Amino acid sequence: MNEQQKPSKDKEIAKDPVPFPDEVIHLEETMQKLDTALKRAEEDVSRIDTEYRDSKRYMAEYRGEIDPHEMFQNELLLRQTDRTGAFAVSVRDRLAKLKKSPYFARIDFQEESKEADRLYIGRFTFRFEEEMLVIDWRAPAAGMFYDYEPGPAGYDAPTGRIDGKLIRKRQFKIKDGIMEYALESASHIQDDILQRELSHTSDERMKSIISTIQKEQNQIIRSENTGTMIIQGAAGSGKTSVALHRIAFLLYRFRNQLNSQNVAIISPNKVFGDYISGVIPELGEEPVYELSFPDIAEIQLQNTLRFEPDKDPLESEDRAWAQRVLFKSTAGFVRLMNTFMETLPERIFSPADYTFGRFNADKSWIQKRFLAYKAYPVKQRLAMTAEDIRSHFESGNIMGDPLPGKRQILKALTSMLTVKTPISLYQYFYKSIGKPELLCLPAKKTLEWADVFPFLYLNSEFEGLKESRSTKHLVIDEMQDYTPIQYAVINKIFPCRKTILGDFGQLLNPNHSHTLNDLLDLYTDARFTELKKSYRSTYEIITFAKRILNTDSPEPIERHGDAPDVIYCGSKEEELREISKAIQDFYHSGHTSMGIILKTNRDARELFDMLPPKPEVHLITPESSCFQNGVSVISVQMSKGLEFDEVIIPDTDQSRYFTDYDRNLLYIACTRAMHRLTLLYTKELSALIPDKTA
Ligand SMILES: Nc1ncnc2c1ncn2[C@@H]1O[C@H](COP(=O)(O)OP(=O)(O)OP(=O)(O)O)[C@@H](O)[C@H]1O
């Protein structure tokens, strides 16, 4: 970063980085206490470890001689020691992390008619010999740091609302136990610190933002009583960060009801999953379960059917396929399926009398029983009806005659179904709506990706779906990528609270036509919020990207950098030379990541194959599983959610980018850049790209 880009406050900070001698002393004292606490914690860990090993050795040596009761007691004890050990390790690890940076803020809060409290806020609580030295950023009182400037303030404590006055607000940057700077907060200071944080180079993993969470973000993170939340946020507005911090907050706030195993995140691909995987552990919580829509499909289909991976709509010329996908992507399609499913059980079950020896259940009685179980899927209703028939026969069996088994009855009832299998039912659905051509099975027992969730939805009424009982909170990122029918299935599998986030400005599938309103219609009770300020990119990059999308949003942050470069290359060879030169320059730039973003996965592979092989240059494909620093050659689709210090977008010609969807693609690609953006073209620049001079 050149000097011009640095926030002006930097120079001021450099002159007198820590103008408060009392804070230097306080930090020294805290560090000493942390040292002592860490030493004690290490001793605890090694003592428990020794106890555990000794007990294990004793049990192994005397296995034959110890009586079973004592053995059982020993095993219980061992398990208990194991748990205590794990706890001691987590305490030690937290203290070790705190030693690097014990806190990032101090607030002095005076409750009405009481003395002012001095609260230091950090990543975790640190209590030393009954003295509270650092409070967790998620503690109720810590919320005031994000929500208020000095003046009247308050917070909701477990005991009720506490009001008072915020007398002082200081912010610190402590690295490896050393205070780099300290600032007394006036309203503009927070922005300066935020700018310093945002000016940094990128990292392989997304990082926590606890020291600079903004007020509007904090309100989302800390909202406790909302059921489902939907967050529409502009590119770089911190949606993903906010969602992850919200999970950490909920795990802290509802510690007794919610643990990390109760939270799941649906992310678009494994690279993104890897990129965000560090945030929650960095905040001191166990990692949460990450899965994708294909993972969910596999769990639900359980090898009974296969499915083809989704095709890249930008690479396929298959119009009929595109029509099928489009049809199944609308909210109207869910309504169509709902109407079909309302009458489905009666339509496909045509009962006949069931007779076994002198026992008989007549068809109207069977029908009545079947209808009584309305809340259940057809197959389960049949099983329950079979049980009823069996009980009905048993009650009239005073002579003790042999009776049919439940399975035998169920077999007979199943033969009364006019449609026997889920796949034939799915075919029947398309026939019944008069559009059999909209179902295409690419191979035996194989679905197209666009059919997987409609099939599951229908099957929820026939065989039922496997509901996730352990998930109590589900996060869905990149909400705009999923169709209403996918949400309809998710609601059945995960009937829990949700945080759903994304940006409908980043819709990139030309065969999808659903809107934000369709999503809101599916969650009428949800709280909806918008994040409009963009934090990732410089003012110049965001202003440029907004002109591509023709929109007022996002609002850029006042962090300045170079204007984006739009470079004409006379030929493909020259473009390649330009890219190779940019890669060379990147190595000396001090930046850590560069994204070369192409329109499709195929384009990304082709360019990668043309570049001279270098260990620091990676190709990211839909099959990749991790994100690394260095140079990534990547498609727009795979770059979603990621960020790079520098971005190069080759091939920005009119022949490549000309539709409204291309507009979104360019917008997504541009907004991946934090500090520098370059667009290359070889013939005629895409008309979607603003004239640099305008
Ligand atoms: N309050 C903040 N303090 C510091 N950095 C922030 C803050 N909010 C967001 N950021 C940074 O801005 C960048 C974008 O954040 P994030 O990826 O969460 O945004 P997003 O809205 O999910 O983006 P997109 O939809 O474009 O992928 C990240 O580097 C994040 O650390």
The ligand as a Gaussian input file, in Angstrom:
#p B3LYP/6-31G(d) Opt

LIG

0 1
 N      -16.911000      -4.393000      10.821000
 C      -15.900000      -4.832000      10.107000
 N      -14.644000      -4.652000      10.526000
 C      -13.570000      -5.086000       9.809000
 N      -13.693000      -5.747000       8.664000
 C      -14.929000      -5.971000       8.203000
 C      -16.096000      -5.536000       8.886000
 N      -17.185000      -5.919000       8.190000
 C      -16.712000      -6.579000       7.115000
 N      -15.373000      -6.612000       7.124000
 C      -14.476000      -7.209000       6.135000
 O      -15.031000      -7.011000       4.853000
 C      -14.777000      -8.134000       4.041000
 C      -16.092000      -8.639000       3.485000
 O      -16.794000      -9.315000       4.499000
 P      -17.717000     -10.556000       4.167000
 O      -17.002000     -11.503000       3.285000
 O      -18.300000     -11.032000       5.424000
 O      -18.814000      -9.799000       3.303000
 P      -20.003000     -10.378000       2.452000
 O      -21.109000      -9.389000       2.567000
 O      -20.296000     -11.772000       2.860000
 O      -19.357000     -10.324000       1.012000
 P      -19.762000     -10.958000      -0.393000
 O      -21.240000     -11.131000      -0.466000
 O      -19.276000      -9.944000      -1.360000
 O      -18.973000     -12.209000      -0.498000
 C      -14.038000      -9.133000       4.901000
 O      -12.665000      -8.980000       4.704000
 C      -14.404000      -8.726000       6.308000
 O      -13.409000      -9.069000       7.233000

